[in-house]
Amino acid sequence: MAKSLRDCSKILIGAGEIMQYLKCNKDLMKTFLESGMPANKIRGRWYAHIDNIDRFFQVVTRTQAELSARINLSDGDINEDGNGNKKQNK
């Protein structure tokens, strides 16, 4: 007997399943959604994919030091033109 799509997927259906996965209440889920957590309400029911939620939290829980290291924008970078040449101050 073939498994249904629901058995094979990582899709959370309904706000209850999403909140259970996140171990949060309705107010905290609303905060996560306002912060950009990937979930959609379709025909009155919430849907989310576990992998998308996990990626969202990997990004939003990075430390400021990790984010600063990734950006690594120096004063010298600000003075470059689009071709990497230093602009002359007049």
N, CA and C atoms as an extended XYZ file, in Angstrom:
270
Properties=species:S:1:pos:R:3:atomname:S:1:resname:S:1:resid:I:1 pbc="F F F"
N         0.845       -1.186        0.000 N   MET     1
C         0.000        0.000        0.000 CA  MET     1
C         0.888        1.246        0.000 C   MET     1
N         0.600        2.197       -0.862 N   ALA     2
C         1.404        3.416       -0.987 CA  ALA     2
C         1.114        4.363        0.166 C   ALA     2
N         2.168        5.028        0.599 N   LYS     3
C         2.003        6.039        1.643 CA  LYS     3
C         1.376        7.287        1.035 C   LYS     3
N         0.602        7.990        1.824 N   SER     4
C         0.031        9.239        1.340 CA  SER     4
C         1.097       10.326        1.371 C   SER     4
N         0.856       11.386        0.630 N   LEU     5
C         1.783       12.519        0.600 CA  LEU     5
C         1.996       13.054        2.010 C   LEU     5
N         0.969       13.070        2.802 N   ARG     6
C         1.038       13.587        4.166 CA  ARG     6
C         2.018       12.761        5.003 C   ARG     6
N         2.043       11.444        4.834 N   ASP     7
C         2.947       10.582        5.597 CA  ASP     7
C         4.400       10.815        5.219 C   ASP     7
N         4.662       11.164        3.973 N   CYS     8
C         6.029       11.289        3.464 CA  CYS     8
C         6.595       12.701        3.579 C   CYS     8
N         5.777       13.660        3.844 N   SER     9
C         6.235       15.050        3.759 CA  SER     9
C         6.652       15.616        5.111 C   SER     9
N         7.223       16.782        5.040 N   LYS    10
C         7.600       17.533        6.231 CA  LYS    10
C         6.701       18.751        6.364 C   LYS    10
N         5.493       18.643        5.852 N   ILE    11
C         4.562       19.771        5.885 CA  ILE    11
C         3.766       19.736        7.179 C   ILE    11
N         3.731       20.877        7.842 N   LEU    12
C         2.911       21.033        9.036 CA  LEU    12
C         1.594       21.658        8.588 C   LEU    12
N         0.488       21.067        8.987 N   ILE    13
C        -0.820       21.559        8.576 CA  ILE    13
C        -1.590       22.003        9.809 C   ILE    13
N        -1.982       23.266        9.799 N   GLY    14
C        -2.729       23.830       10.905 CA  GLY    14
C        -1.825       24.543       11.894 C   GLY    14
N        -2.376       25.598       12.479 N   ALA    15
C        -1.606       26.371       13.455 CA  ALA    15
C        -1.180       25.508       14.631 C   ALA    15
N        -2.015       24.566       15.006 N   GLY    16
C        -1.687       23.687       16.136 CA  GLY    16
C        -0.434       22.869       15.896 C   GLY    16
N        -0.316       22.294       14.700 N   GLU    17
C         0.891       21.505       14.388 CA  GLU    17
C         2.127       22.394       14.360 C   GLU    17
N         1.987       23.589       13.791 N   ILE    18
C         3.133       24.510       13.729 CA  ILE    18
C         3.557       24.908       15.141 C   ILE    18
N         2.589       25.273       15.988 N   MET    19
C         2.907       25.665       17.362 CA  MET    19
C         3.502       24.493       18.145 C   MET    19
N         3.001       23.291       17.902 N   GLN    20
C         3.546       22.110       18.576 CA  GLN    20
C         4.999       21.876       18.151 C   GLN    20
N         5.287       22.022       16.851 N   TYR    21
C         6.656       21.861       16.355 CA  TYR    21
C         7.592       22.892       16.982 C   TYR    21
N         7.102       24.136       17.087 N   LEU    22
C         7.913       25.221       17.643 CA  LEU    22
C         7.900       25.258       19.167 C   LEU    22
N         7.003       24.493       19.765 N   LYS    23
C         6.825       24.508       21.220 CA  LYS    23
C         6.547       25.935       21.692 C   LYS    23
N         5.558       26.558       21.039 N   CYS    24
C         5.225       27.943       21.374 CA  CYS    24
C         3.711       28.101       21.469 C   CYS    24
N         3.294       29.264       21.960 N   ASN    25
C         1.869       29.569       22.022 CA  ASN    25
C         1.470       30.466       20.840 C   ASN    25
N         0.196       30.817       20.781 N   LYS    26
C        -0.336       31.598       19.669 CA  LYS    26
C         0.335       32.975       19.553 C   LYS    26
N         0.561       33.636       20.680 N   ASP    27
C         1.180       34.964       20.643 CA  ASP    27
C         2.604       34.906       20.100 C   ASP    27
N         3.367       33.905       20.500 N   LEU    28
C         4.741       33.776       20.023 CA  LEU    28
C         4.761       33.394       18.545 C   LEU    28
N         3.831       32.537       18.124 N   MET    29
C         3.751       32.197       16.700 CA  MET    29
C         3.454       33.449       15.874 C   MET    29
N         2.568       34.283       16.377 N   LYS    30
C         2.253       35.538       15.678 CA  LYS    30
C         3.501       36.413       15.558 C   LYS    30
N         4.304       36.480       16.608 N   THR    31
C         5.554       37.243       16.578 CA  THR    31
C         6.507       36.676       15.537 C   THR    31
N         6.620       35.349       15.476 N   PHE    32
C         7.482       34.710       14.479 CA  PHE    32
C         6.994       35.030       13.057 C   PHE    32
N         5.693       34.966       12.842 N   LEU    33
C         5.133       35.278       11.519 CA  LEU    33
C         5.407       36.726       11.130 C   LEU    33
N         5.260       37.637       12.078 N   GLU    34
C         5.542       39.057       11.825 CA  GLU    34
C         7.017       39.282       11.524 C   GLU    34
N         7.876       38.389       12.027 N   SER    35
C         9.317       38.477       11.781 CA  SER    35
C         9.729       37.809       10.480 C   SER    35
N         8.752       37.228        9.769 N   GLY    36
C         9.046       36.641        8.474 CA  GLY    36
C         9.121       35.129        8.431 C   GLY    36
N         8.677       34.460        9.491 N   MET    37
C         8.700       33.001        9.463 CA  MET    37
C         7.876       32.500        8.280 C   MET    37
N         8.431       31.564        7.500 N   PRO    38
C         7.738       31.106        6.300 CA  PRO    38
C         6.593       30.140        6.605 C   PRO    38
N         5.392       30.668        6.565 N   ALA    39
C         4.170       29.881        6.712 CA  ALA    39
C         3.070       30.652        5.989 C   ALA    39
N         2.107       29.935        5.453 N   ASN    40
C         1.023       30.590        4.722 CA  ASN    40
C        -0.321       30.059        5.170 C   ASN    40
N        -1.282       30.961        5.181 N   LYS    41
C        -2.651       30.583        5.482 CA  LYS    41
C        -3.381       30.459        4.149 C   LYS    41
N        -3.866       29.272        3.849 N   ILE    42
C        -4.556       29.000        2.597 CA  ILE    42
C        -5.934       28.443        2.934 C   ILE    42
N        -6.952       29.135        2.450 N   ARG    43
C        -8.341       28.731        2.714 CA  ARG    43
C        -8.604       28.503        4.199 C   ARG    43
N        -8.059       29.399        5.017 N   GLY    44
C        -8.318       29.364        6.445 CA  GLY    44
C        -7.477       28.399        7.259 C   GLY    44
N        -6.507       27.746        6.628 N   ARG    45
C        -5.658       26.794        7.356 CA  ARG    45
C        -4.190       27.127        7.109 C   ARG    45
N        -3.390       27.064        8.183 N   TRP    46
C        -1.968       27.356        8.097 CA  TRP    46
C        -1.185       26.168        7.569 C   TRP    46
N        -0.160       26.471        6.745 N   TYR    47
C         0.741       25.452        6.194 CA  TYR    47
C         2.180       25.950        6.326 C   TYR    47
N         3.075       25.048        6.668 N   ALA    48
C         4.497       25.391        6.749 CA  ALA    48
C         5.320       24.136        6.487 C   ALA    48
N         6.502       24.320        5.941 N   HIS    49
C         7.416       23.206        5.702 CA  HIS    49
C         8.501       23.256        6.775 C   HIS    49
N         8.769       22.141        7.390 N   ILE    50
C         9.731       22.065        8.493 CA  ILE    50
C        11.103       22.595        8.085 C   ILE    50
N        11.577       22.239        6.899 N   ASP    51
C        12.899       22.700        6.464 CA  ASP    51
C        12.953       24.225        6.351 C   ASP    51
N        11.876       24.843        5.862 N   ASN    52
C        11.840       26.309        5.743 CA  ASN    52
C        11.850       26.969        7.116 C   ASN    52
N        11.100       26.404        8.046 N   ILE    53
C        11.089       26.948        9.412 CA  ILE    53
C        12.466       26.806       10.042 C   ILE    53
N        13.100       25.655        9.870 N   ASP    54
C        14.438       25.451       10.436 CA  ASP    54
C        15.441       26.447        9.852 C   ASP    54
N        15.390       26.674        8.538 N   ARG    55
C        16.302       27.649        7.907 CA  ARG    55
C        16.040       29.056        8.435 C   ARG    55
N        14.769       29.413        8.609 N   PHE    56
C        14.414       30.727        9.157 CA  PHE    56
C        15.066       30.923       10.521 C   PHE    56
N        14.962       29.927       11.397 N   PHE    57
C        15.534       30.063       12.738 CA  PHE    57
C        17.053       30.007       12.732 C   PHE    57
N        17.657       29.328       11.765 N   GLN    58
C        19.113       29.360       11.654 CA  GLN    58
C        19.584       30.778       11.365 C   GLN    58
N        18.827       31.504       10.559 N   VAL    59
C        19.202       32.881       10.211 CA  VAL    59
C        18.914       33.840       11.360 C   VAL    59
N        17.705       33.797       11.905 N   VAL    60
C        17.339       34.794       12.916 CA  VAL    60
C        18.016       34.584       14.253 C   VAL    60
N        18.607       33.417       14.468 N   THR    61
C        19.274       33.182       15.752 CA  THR    61
C        20.789       33.326       15.677 C   THR    61
N        21.312       33.776       14.531 N   ARG    62
C        22.754       34.037       14.454 CA  ARG    62
C        23.106       35.166       15.406 C   ARG    62
N        24.309       35.099       15.934 N   THR    63
C        24.747       36.157       16.835 CA  THR    63
C        25.144       37.382       16.030 C   THR    63
N        25.176       38.521       16.665 N   GLN    64
C        25.577       39.753       15.996 CA  GLN    64
C        26.999       39.641       15.465 C   GLN    64
N        27.890       38.949       16.193 N   ALA    65
C        29.273       38.784       15.745 CA  ALA    65
C        29.319       38.000       14.435 C   ALA    65
N        28.493       36.946       14.324 N   GLU    66
C        28.464       36.167       13.086 CA  GLU    66
C        27.979       37.028       11.922 C   GLU    66
N        26.947       37.832       12.171 N   LEU    67
C        26.416       38.689       11.114 CA  LEU    67
C        27.438       39.749       10.717 C   LEU    67
N        28.108       40.342       11.694 N   SER    68
C        29.125       41.355       11.395 CA  SER    68
C        30.270       40.762       10.591 C   SER    68
N        30.675       39.550       10.930 N   ALA    69
C        31.768       38.895       10.208 CA  ALA    69
C        31.364       38.607        8.766 C   ALA    69
N        30.109       38.260        8.542 N   ARG    70
C        29.639       37.987        7.180 CA  ARG    70
C        29.618       39.268        6.360 C   ARG    70
N        29.180       40.360        6.964 N   ILE    71
C        29.070       41.623        6.243 CA  ILE    71
C        30.455       42.204        5.986 C   ILE    71
N        31.262       42.355        7.044 N   ASN    72
C        32.641       42.790        6.962 CA  ASN    72
C        32.840       43.966        6.007 C   ASN    72
N        32.097       45.025        6.189 N   LEU    73
C        32.192       46.223        5.362 CA  LEU    73
C        33.113       47.218        6.063 C   LEU    73
N        34.181       47.604        5.387 N   SER    74
C        35.136       48.532        5.991 CA  SER    74
C        34.951       49.929        5.406 C   SER    74
N        35.600       50.910        6.034 N   ASP    75
C        35.560       52.280        5.510 CA  ASP    75
C        36.159       52.341        4.115 C   ASP    75
N        37.183       51.535        3.853 N   GLY    76
C        37.806       51.496        2.532 CA  GLY    76
C        36.828       51.030        1.466 C   GLY    76
N        35.978       50.084        1.818 N   ASP    77
C        34.980       49.585        0.865 CA  ASP    77
C        34.007       50.690        0.473 C   ASP    77
N        33.665       51.524        1.421 N   ILE    78
C        32.692       52.591        1.171 CA  ILE    78
C        33.250       53.604        0.174 C   ILE    78
N        34.570       53.754        0.144 N   ASN    79
C        35.195       54.735       -0.740 CA  ASN    79
C        35.549       54.177       -2.115 C   ASN    79
N        35.137       52.945       -2.419 N   GLU    80
C        35.411       52.367       -3.733 CA  GLU    80
C        34.274       52.674       -4.697 C   GLU    80
N        34.635       52.803       -5.980 N   ASP    81
C        33.584       52.900       -6.980 CA  ASP    81
C        33.155       51.484       -7.346 C   ASP    81
N        32.274       51.324       -8.278 N   GLY    82
C        31.766       50.007       -8.648 CA  GLY    82
C        32.810       49.067       -9.212 C   GLY    82
N        33.976       49.579       -9.606 N   ASN    83
C        35.031       48.745      -10.191 CA  ASN    83
C        36.161       48.443       -9.215 C   ASN    83
N        35.990       48.787       -7.946 N   GLY    84
C        37.016       48.511       -6.946 CA  GLY    84
C        38.103       49.583       -6.882 C   GLY    84
N        37.931       50.676       -7.617 N   ASN    85
C        38.920       51.772       -7.602 CA  ASN    85
C        38.578       52.739       -6.479 C   ASN    85
N        39.624       53.231       -5.824 N   LYS    86
C        39.406       54.197       -4.745 CA  LYS    86
C        38.984       55.528       -5.329 C   LYS    86
N        37.945       56.121       -4.721 N   LYS    87
C        37.484       57.435       -5.170 CA  LYS    87
C        38.431       58.497       -4.620 C   LYS    87
N        38.647       59.513       -5.390 N   GLN    88
C        39.495       60.630       -4.971 CA  GLN    88
C        38.646       61.629       -4.194 C   GLN    88
N        39.105       62.005       -3.020 N   ASN    89
C        38.412       63.033       -2.245 CA  ASN    89
C        38.829       64.381       -2.761 C   ASN    89
N        37.870       65.239       -3.052 N   LYS    90
C        38.184       66.584       -3.589 CA  LYS    90
C        37.957       67.630       -2.555 C   LYS    90
